[in-house]
């Protein structure tokens, strides 16, 4: 973000606009009432710092040759972005087709909460086989997640977009696990791209945010709903997010390199049954990932212990020293989480199995630690098995 062009100053680090309200002329107030979003008015309507970071994100995600037809919106969390988008684009009686596996929070929203408002979801495999049969005249939206949490299943973007276009569906992708520059969903023709910006985009485990980038006509509807729901991003969090965006590319290069090395190392360990990393040839979507993710495969490395139990997972976590037990991802530190107690808590064995993992599955989120240090830590912890 270039504050010189926005504010008339020469700040190297842009300022944070903390004011919750702005003085306006009578004519400016009229323009705001008519829908002009460019005028600073009230923080729930928009904020100069937040808007600057939205522009920053837009420049990374929108197709370069068509950027003027896209817009971005920041929200107070990733789930705020998802719920705001769905409530803006759907009404009672509508249906969603969504891929599975999917983030547990999204799954709970779709399975338990949206039905209260008459919105139902049909789940289909991530390869979209037989997805056509799940589409009805009431289906209005296709929601995919790629790579999918926690085992990095990859959705074929070209198939998803073609399916949506054939049936006049709004196509949406949760791309949290692979931010730019790893992949470019909007360039494939998706209507909407969502990120839990708390993760890689923020990059330092010090903020909570969500992000939506998509077709300008859809984003106008979403922004209007966002204004009413009030899930507004704090300006200081937005400023931190803009700082994170400046180092996103270099951080992802280091994370990609370390994750690929650790994944290959884990695959050779006797206590490990399977490693879920799209950069490995053993991954079922490896070829698709190579064609669809030119910038690398991200920092999430999930793995199944041969002893498929929560007790074995607990013993391994207890043996770690460098890698810390925490539920998030995308920061500079390396973290391990246990999906049945975090992203997929409350799900049955059958639901976990349908999503492709077990009670013995752990998820590593590789940070900026040296790969050899991570391997040493894991090697020591594996002895506890």
N, C-alpha and C positions, 0 to 999 in steps of 0.2 A: 504494500500500500504506500502510495506516495502522498504524504501529508502536505507537501508544498503545493501540489495542484488542488487539493481539496480545501485547504485552509488559508492559503496565501502566505504561509510561513515556510521556514526552511528547516523544520525539525527533521533530524535523521530518524529518530524514533517517534512515531506518530503520537499525538496526545490522546488522552482518554476523555471523552465527553460524558460527564457524569450527570448532567442536568436531566431531571425527569420531565421537564416541561420547557417550552421555548416561546418566547414572545413572537407574535406574528401580527402583520397588518390585517385589516379587515378583508382586503382582497385575497391575501394568502389564506386566511381562514376559509373563505369561500372556495378557493381552489382545493384545499384539503377535503372539504365536505363533498366536493365533486369527484374526489378520488385521486388527486395529485399526491403521489407518494414521495416526491422529491423534497418536499418542504419539511424541515424539522418542526415538529408540533408537540407530540407527547410520546413518551418513551415506548408505550405499548404500540404506537403507530409506527415507530421507527426511531433510530438513533444514529447520529453521524458516524460514530465509531463502529456500530454494528453494520451499518450500510457499507462502510468502506471494506470491511472484512467479507461481507457478502460478495462485493465486486471482486475481491481477491480470489475467493473460492470459485466464482463464476468463470474467471479467466483460466482456471485449471481444468474445469470439468466440461464446459460447453464445447461443442464442435467448433473449431477455429473459424471455419468458413461460414458459420451460421449463428455466431454468438449473440447477435442482436435479437434473435428470436427466443432466447432463453433468459431465465432469471433465477436468482438464488434467495434463500430465506434461511436465517439461523433461528433456532429455537432453544429452549432451556434444557433440553435433554434429547437423546436419541429417540426414546419412547414418545416424547412430545412431538417430534417430527413425524413419526409414524402415525400416531393417533390423529394429529391435526390433518395430515394429508388424507387419511381414510374418511374422516368425518366431513371433510370439505368436498370430496369427490363422490361420495356414496349417500344413498338415502334408504329408508326402510323399504324392504323388498328386494334390494340389490344383493348380488352374490359376488364373492371373490373366488378366484382360483389361485391357490398358493402352492409353491413347492415345499417339499419336506425332505430332508431336515431343514429346520429354520430356527432362528433364535427363540429361546423359551419365552421371553417377554412378548414377542410378536405373536407366538403361538397362543399364549394365554389370552391376549387381547382378542384374537380372532375366534378362539374356541369358546371363551367364557363371557366376554364383555360385549362384543359387537352384536351377538344374538339378542341382547336386551333391547337393542334399537332395530331389530328386524333385519340385520345384515348377517348373512351366513357365509361360511367359507368351505370350499371343497379342496382337499389337499391331494397333490399329485406328486409323483417321483420327480427328482431334480432333472432327470434327463428328458422330462416332458413326454415320455411315452404314454400313449392313450390319454393325454391331457384333453384332447379334442372332445372325448366322451364325457368330460366333466363340465363342459360349457353348456349353459342353458340360455334361453332368451333373457333371463334375469341377470346373467353374468355381465358385470360392467368393468371389472378390473383384474389384471394379472399381476400377482406379487411374487417376485423371485428373490432369492438371496444367494449371492455367489461371490467368493467362496462361502459355503454355508457353515455356520457354527454348530458343532465344534470340529467336524471332521473334514472340512475343506472340500465338500462335494461341489462340483462346478456345473452351472446351468449353461447350456448352449445358447448364447445370446441371439444368434441369428434365428434359431428355431423359435425362441420366445417371442421375438419381435414379429416374426412372420405370423405366428399363431394369433397374437394380439391384433394385428392388422386385418387378418381374415375375419375376425369376429368383432371388429370395432371396439376392442377393449383398450382401456388405459393401461399401459405397461410400466411397471415400477420395479426398480431393483434396489435392494439393500446391498451396498458395495462396501460396507464398513471394513471388512477384512482385507480389501485391496483398494486403497485410495489411489488417486492419481499420484504418480505416473504409472502405476502397475497395470491398470486397465482403463478403458474409456467407454462405458456403457452407452452414453448418450450418442456417441458416434456410430453405434450399431442401430440406432433408431429408437431406443427407449424414450418414453415420454418423461420419466421422472427417475432421478437418482437420489438415494438417501444415504446419509452417513451418520452413525453415532460419532459425532465429532469429538467427544470425550476421548476417543481412542487415538488412532494414528495422527489424525489431523491436529489435535491439540498437542499430543506427543509427550507430555510431561507430568501426567497424572495430577494435575492441579486445577482442573476445570470440568464442568459438566455442560455439554452442549449437543445439539443435533443440527443437521444441515439437510436442506432439500435444494436440488438444482433441477430445473426442468423447463418444459415448454412454457413460454410466457403466458399463454392463455390459461393454462392450468394453475400456474403459480399465482395469478391474480386471484383465482378462487381460493387457493390455499391461504394466501396472505390475508384475505378478508376474514376467513375463519379463524386464523391465528390471532388476529386483532381482537376477535370476540372471546376466544378461549383464554387469551392472556398468558400463554406460555413463552414469555419474552426472555431473551437472553440478556443478562446483565452486561453493561458496557465493559467492565473490567475483564469479565470472562471472554468477551469478544476480542478485546485487545490481546489477551494471552493466546487466543486462538489464531489471530493474525500473526503473532510471533511464531507459533508452531508451524504455520504454513510456510514460512520463510526457510525452514530447515527440513521440510518434509522429504524432498528428493534425496538429500544426502543421508538422512536417517534411514530411509527405506532401502537404500543401497547396502548399508551396513547390516541392517536387519535381515535382508534377503540372503546375504552371503552367510551370515552366522546360522540362520535357520536351516538353510540347505545342508550345511555341514553337520549340524546337530542331528537333523532328521536322518541323514545317512548313517551317522554313528549309532543312533538308537536302534536302527533297523538290524544292526549286527549284534545286539546285546541279547544274551540268553534268556533274560527275564521278560523280554518284550515279545508279544505275539504279533503285533501289527502296528505300523506307523502310518498315520493319515496326513500326508503332506503332498500337495499336488505336484511338487517338483521331483518326486520320486517316480521311477518307472512302474513301481508296484501299485501306485494309486490308480483307481479305475478311470479317473478323468485326466490322466497325465497328458495325453496328446491334445485334448481340448484345451487344457490350461496353457500349454505352450503356444497354441495359436491365438488364444484370447487374452493372455496376460503377458504382453511383450516386455513389461517392466519388471517382471519377477513374480514370485509366488507368495510373498508376504511372510510374516513372522510367526504364524500359528502352526504349531507342531503338536497334533494330538497323537496319543499312542495308547494301545490296549495292553495291559499286563496279562501275562499268561494265566495268573491266578485272578480270575474275573470276580473280584470281591472288593467291597468298600474297605475291608480290613487291610488288604494288600495295598490299596491306594493310600490309606492313612499312614501305613508304615513307611512307604516311599516318601511321602510329603514330610514326615517327621525327620527323615534323614537328610533333608536338603538344608544347606547353609547359605549359599549365595542366592539361589532362586527362592523367592518369597511366595508364601501362600496368600493369594489375593484374587478377587474375582474379575478384574478388568484386564486390559491389554493395551498395547500401543505406546506405552511410555518408554523411558530410557532404561528402566530396570526390567529384569526378566522375572516373570511371574508364573506360578503354576496354579491351576484351579481344578476343582473336581465338579464337572458339569451337573451330576445329580444333586449337588448341594449349592449350586450357583445358577448358571444360565438355564438349567433344565430341572430345577428343584420341583419336587412334587409330582414328577412324572413316573408312571408305572414302569416295570420292567418291559412290558410289551411296547409301551411308547418309546422307551429308550432304544429297544431293538429295532423298531420301525425306523428310527432316526439313524441307525447304523452304528450304535456304540453300546457299551455294557457298563455294569457297575465297576468294572476295572479299567475304565477309560479316564485318562488325565489329559489336560490341555496345557501345553506350554505356550506362553507368549514371550517370544524372544525379544530382548531389548538390545542395548548397546554393549553388553558384556562380551568379552572375548569368547569365541567359540570354545577354545581349549579349556577355559575356566568353567564354562557351563558343563562340558563333558566330564570334567573331574568331579564336579558337584553331583551330577547324575550317577556317575560310576559309584561314588561313595554311598549314595542313597539306595541304589539298586542292591547293594549288599544286604539291606534290611529285609529283602524279600526272601 
